[in-house]
Amino acid sequence: MKKISELLKGIEYDLVQGDLNQEVTGIELDSRKLQDGNLFVAIKGNVMNAHQFIPKAIDLGAKTVLIEDIPEELQEGINYIKVNSTAQSVGLLASNYYDNPSEKIKVVAITGTNGKTTVVTLLQNLFMKLGYNTGALTTIENKINEEVIPTKLTTPDPVTLQYLLHEMVKKNCSYCFMEASSHAIVQGRLNGIDLTGAIFSNISHDHLDYHGTMKEYINAKKRLFDTLPKSAFALVNIDDKRGNVMLQNCKGKHYTYALHTMANYKGKLIDNTFEGIQMEVNGQEAWFQLIGSFNAYNVLSAFATASCLGEDEMTTLQALSELRPARGRFEQIVSKNNIRGIIDYAHTPDALENVLETIRDIREEGERIITVVGCGGDRDAAKRPVMAKTAAMLSDLVFLTSDNPRTEDPEEILEQMEEGISPTQAKRTSVIVDRKEAIAKAVEMAEPRDIILVAGKGHETYQEVNGVRHHFDDKEELFLALKK
């Protein structure tokens, strides 16, 4: 437990009513989960204003409320604390509650459209191999050493995030590597974290349903670098033209990595196969078990990060060469009759293009590419025709299908995807709403040595329809179809 005054360190506030010497038993953002003595944070979101749940929160035991708007009626015995933005304040509040864990562990955040999960996974596994206790926060899962903690968000809410960092400190972790989504950066979920470093991978079309324009999306990523202290490092992919943008006005130490441009950390892709890639990294050749030029960037990013953190380069390369890709990232299944299935999380036009171009580079003459892909509902609709167009341009056969329709009509999503298909491409494109059926049909159409890419969901083991998550695993469905 902590006194309210201790939680408010570093936060500008007005005490509307109450006693700052009272103790708080915990911090809660969800009024339904409140316990006696908790502090309830009333966040104003894009969809919902939690101020309306303050009476319910108090009924459930909240003794302290963090607010932006003062309620018309103040209940006796309740502490009301007003701040300019509850969303931007809660990170520091939670950090204070959990004894500022990021001051005791080195936290490195990676942002970008593609590659975040792979780089964080590589870094956690790498530093575990190097002998450190290490935590990781990813789209797939949160981990403290080998302990897996399920996740639903790319970046956890601020209270969960500080709790996880606190648990990592308790488990003697030296490092935490985490994904920083553009949503999380804008919403202040990383506030209260003392970052040791930040990494920028790349930017392509994504999340414009939330940010509105590419400029705002880029600015959201840039905010991570704008807030870095002088003691931190900023590592950016300089092959992406926005890499230099990230470094503008960044106080941290600047480092760059690239495959095609002069950089502090330079890589060169020598060989690319379905078994892995041969690369030259800062003048040293090494073999890695990841596939594709996009993964060459991910490997280089992990190598450069380790170097920025003071690790020996040769030891790092040796350890990296032993690591496998993250789950749902270019995972492969080969059937008895030599049909190759690939499961990948590619859910943006750029990521899909990267994966398909990699397959095209590696495949031998006569091997066809069959792509199964969809687009999620309640997300950026502008990319739907682009995704379909990309799939049709780079594949021999295409099956458009459902992804996670969420609250949207899956048939309407597919109609929007079809707008990107030309009349010529339509002849080799099929639309099958049911994802299981689409995967089965792709396998049925495949001949020996063909390659089937099932894209968009990767590691996910569910399909979300009207707010309900039903069990669905692309890898499982593809494996079963290939066995028949």
BELSULJO-V923755 format. One record per residue. N is the residue number from 1. PSI is psi in whole degrees, 0 to 359 (999 if undefined). Layout:
# BELSULJO-V923755
n->N psi->PSI
n->N psi->PSI
This chain:
# BELSULJO-V923755
n->1 psi->150
n->2 psi->148
n->3 psi->149
n->4 psi->320
n->5 psi->325
n->6 psi->324
n->7 psi->335
n->8 psi->6
n->9 psi->126
n->10 psi->0
n->11 psi->132
n->12 psi->127
n->13 psi->166
n->14 psi->129
n->15 psi->106
n->16 psi->318
n->17 psi->142
n->18 psi->191
n->19 psi->116
n->20 psi->351
n->21 psi->353
n->22 psi->153
n->23 psi->150
n->24 psi->135
n->25 psi->350
n->26 psi->168
n->27 psi->133
n->28 psi->135
n->29 psi->338
n->30 psi->113
n->31 psi->336
n->32 psi->342
n->33 psi->9
n->34 psi->145
n->35 psi->164
n->36 psi->130
n->37 psi->1
n->38 psi->158
n->39 psi->125
n->40 psi->127
n->41 psi->115
n->42 psi->95
n->43 psi->137
n->44 psi->106
n->45 psi->179
n->46 psi->330
n->47 psi->321
n->48 psi->143
n->49 psi->111
n->50 psi->355
n->51 psi->332
n->52 psi->343
n->53 psi->6
n->54 psi->314
n->55 psi->319
n->56 psi->320
n->57 psi->318
n->58 psi->320
n->59 psi->327
n->60 psi->359
n->61 psi->358
n->62 psi->132
n->63 psi->346
n->64 psi->138
n->65 psi->129
n->66 psi->122
n->67 psi->161
n->68 psi->323
n->69 psi->133
n->70 psi->124
n->71 psi->153
n->72 psi->323
n->73 psi->128
n->74 psi->127
n->75 psi->140
n->76 psi->139
n->77 psi->3
n->78 psi->138
n->79 psi->121
n->80 psi->120
n->81 psi->121
n->82 psi->133
n->83 psi->166
n->84 psi->320
n->85 psi->115
n->86 psi->321
n->87 psi->319
n->88 psi->343
n->89 psi->333
n->90 psi->330
n->91 psi->312
n->92 psi->323
n->93 psi->312
n->94 psi->323
n->95 psi->315
n->96 psi->321
n->97 psi->320
n->98 psi->25
n->99 psi->37
n->100 psi->64
n->101 psi->330
n->102 psi->351
n->103 psi->348
n->104 psi->359
n->105 psi->144
n->106 psi->117
n->107 psi->126
n->108 psi->126
n->109 psi->140
n->110 psi->134
n->111 psi->161
n->112 psi->167
n->113 psi->312
n->114 psi->151
n->115 psi->352
n->116 psi->310
n->117 psi->316
n->118 psi->315
n->119 psi->316
n->120 psi->318
n->121 psi->316
n->122 psi->315
n->123 psi->319
n->124 psi->314
n->125 psi->322
n->126 psi->310
n->127 psi->334
n->128 psi->317
n->129 psi->328
n->130 psi->359
n->131 psi->11
n->132 psi->147
n->133 psi->131
n->134 psi->141
n->135 psi->159
n->136 psi->139
n->137 psi->110
n->138 psi->170
n->139 psi->325
n->140 psi->310
n->141 psi->160
n->142 psi->142
n->143 psi->141
n->144 psi->106
n->145 psi->240
n->146 psi->353
n->147 psi->127
n->148 psi->131
n->149 psi->114
n->150 psi->154
n->151 psi->154
n->152 psi->348
n->153 psi->149
n->154 psi->314
n->155 psi->124
n->156 psi->165
n->157 psi->161
n->158 psi->324
n->159 psi->314
n->160 psi->320
n->161 psi->313
n->162 psi->325
n->163 psi->316
n->164 psi->319
n->165 psi->320
n->166 psi->317
n->167 psi->323
n->168 psi->320
n->169 psi->317
n->170 psi->328
n->171 psi->16
n->172 psi->34
n->173 psi->136
n->174 psi->331
n->175 psi->151
n->176 psi->126
n->177 psi->131
n->178 psi->149
n->179 psi->140
n->180 psi->101
n->181 psi->158
n->182 psi->323
n->183 psi->312
n->184 psi->321
n->185 psi->311
n->186 psi->321
n->187 psi->359
n->188 psi->21
n->189 psi->338
n->190 psi->359
n->191 psi->140
n->192 psi->0
n->193 psi->126
n->194 psi->98
n->195 psi->138
n->196 psi->331
n->197 psi->162
n->198 psi->144
n->199 psi->139
n->200 psi->125
n->201 psi->305
n->202 psi->170
n->203 psi->132
n->204 psi->180
n->205 psi->117
n->206 psi->153
n->207 psi->24
n->208 psi->345
n->209 psi->330
n->210 psi->312
n->211 psi->339
n->212 psi->307
n->213 psi->161
n->214 psi->324
n->215 psi->315
n->216 psi->325
n->217 psi->315
n->218 psi->317
n->219 psi->327
n->220 psi->316
n->221 psi->319
n->222 psi->329
n->223 psi->330
n->224 psi->321
n->225 psi->329
n->226 psi->334
n->227 psi->2
n->228 psi->140
n->229 psi->168
n->230 psi->331
n->231 psi->345
n->232 psi->163
n->233 psi->148
n->234 psi->116
n->235 psi->121
n->236 psi->149
n->237 psi->107
n->238 psi->350
n->239 psi->335
n->240 psi->127
n->241 psi->342
n->242 psi->355
n->243 psi->315
n->244 psi->328
n->245 psi->319
n->246 psi->328
n->247 psi->346
n->248 psi->128
n->249 psi->13
n->250 psi->125
n->251 psi->342
n->252 psi->172
n->253 psi->129
n->254 psi->130
n->255 psi->150
n->256 psi->155
n->257 psi->153
n->258 psi->159
n->259 psi->335
n->260 psi->359
n->261 psi->154
n->262 psi->133
n->263 psi->167
n->264 psi->324
n->265 psi->110
n->266 psi->132
n->267 psi->157
n->268 psi->125
n->269 psi->119
n->270 psi->315
n->271 psi->143
n->272 psi->115
n->273 psi->174
n->274 psi->352
n->275 psi->339
n->276 psi->190
n->277 psi->142
n->278 psi->126
n->279 psi->153
n->280 psi->124
n->281 psi->115
n->282 psi->44
n->283 psi->355
n->284 psi->132
n->285 psi->142
n->286 psi->156
n->287 psi->136
n->288 psi->150
n->289 psi->8
n->290 psi->160
n->291 psi->139
n->292 psi->155
n->293 psi->327
n->294 psi->326
n->295 psi->339
n->296 psi->321
n->297 psi->318
n->298 psi->317
n->299 psi->316
n->300 psi->321
n->301 psi->316
n->302 psi->318
n->303 psi->312
n->304 psi->320
n->305 psi->314
n->306 psi->320
n->307 psi->317
n->308 psi->333
n->309 psi->7
n->310 psi->12
n->311 psi->151
n->312 psi->132
n->313 psi->318
n->314 psi->319
n->315 psi->320
n->316 psi->313
n->317 psi->319
n->318 psi->314
n->319 psi->319
n->320 psi->325
n->321 psi->343
n->322 psi->356
n->323 psi->149
n->324 psi->161
n->325 psi->163
n->326 psi->154
n->327 psi->135
n->328 psi->11
n->329 psi->102
n->330 psi->43
n->331 psi->140
n->332 psi->144
n->333 psi->130
n->334 psi->125
n->335 psi->170
n->336 psi->328
n->337 psi->22
n->338 psi->36
n->339 psi->128
n->340 psi->122
n->341 psi->139
n->342 psi->129
n->343 psi->127
n->344 psi->146
n->345 psi->357
n->346 psi->111
n->347 psi->15
n->348 psi->157
n->349 psi->319
n->350 psi->315
n->351 psi->320
n->352 psi->318
n->353 psi->317
n->354 psi->314
n->355 psi->314
n->356 psi->321
n->357 psi->323
n->358 psi->314
n->359 psi->317
n->360 psi->323
n->361 psi->325
n->362 psi->325
n->363 psi->156
n->364 psi->167
n->365 psi->134
n->366 psi->348
n->367 psi->118
n->368 psi->154
n->369 psi->124
n->370 psi->121
n->371 psi->132
n->372 psi->121
n->373 psi->151
n->374 psi->187
n->375 psi->143
n->376 psi->149
n->377 psi->162
n->378 psi->30
n->379 psi->180
n->380 psi->106
n->381 psi->338
n->382 psi->335
n->383 psi->352
n->384 psi->306
n->385 psi->330
n->386 psi->319
n->387 psi->314
n->388 psi->317
n->389 psi->316
n->390 psi->314
n->391 psi->316
n->392 psi->324
n->393 psi->327
n->394 psi->7
n->395 psi->161
n->396 psi->324
n->397 psi->145
n->398 psi->136
n->399 psi->111
n->400 psi->132
n->401 psi->182
n->402 psi->147
n->403 psi->248
n->404 psi->94
n->405 psi->338
n->406 psi->238
n->407 psi->2
n->408 psi->159
n->409 psi->119
n->410 psi->328
n->411 psi->325
n->412 psi->322
n->413 psi->316
n->414 psi->325
n->415 psi->320
n->416 psi->323
n->417 psi->319
n->418 psi->338
n->419 psi->339
n->420 psi->358
n->421 psi->127
n->422 psi->163
n->423 psi->322
n->424 psi->317
n->425 psi->332
n->426 psi->333
n->427 psi->336
n->428 psi->24
n->429 psi->130
n->430 psi->148
n->431 psi->116
n->432 psi->112
n->433 psi->315
n->434 psi->118
n->435 psi->320
n->436 psi->316
n->437 psi->321
n->438 psi->317
n->439 psi->316
n->440 psi->320
n->441 psi->322
n->442 psi->318
n->443 psi->320
n->444 psi->323
n->445 psi->343
n->446 psi->146
n->447 psi->162
n->448 psi->136
n->449 psi->358
n->450 psi->161
n->451 psi->124
n->452 psi->120
n->453 psi->122
n->454 psi->109
n->455 psi->154
n->456 psi->327
n->457 psi->332
n->458 psi->249
n->459 psi->345
n->460 psi->140
n->461 psi->28
n->462 psi->163
n->463 psi->124
n->464 psi->119
n->465 psi->120
n->466 psi->45
n->467 psi->359
n->468 psi->132
n->469 psi->115
n->470 psi->144
n->471 psi->126
n->472 psi->127
n->473 psi->113
n->474 psi->317
n->475 psi->317
n->476 psi->313
n->477 psi->319
n->478 psi->319
n->479 psi->314
n->480 psi->320
n->481 psi->321
n->482 psi->338
n->483 psi->334
n->484 psi->999
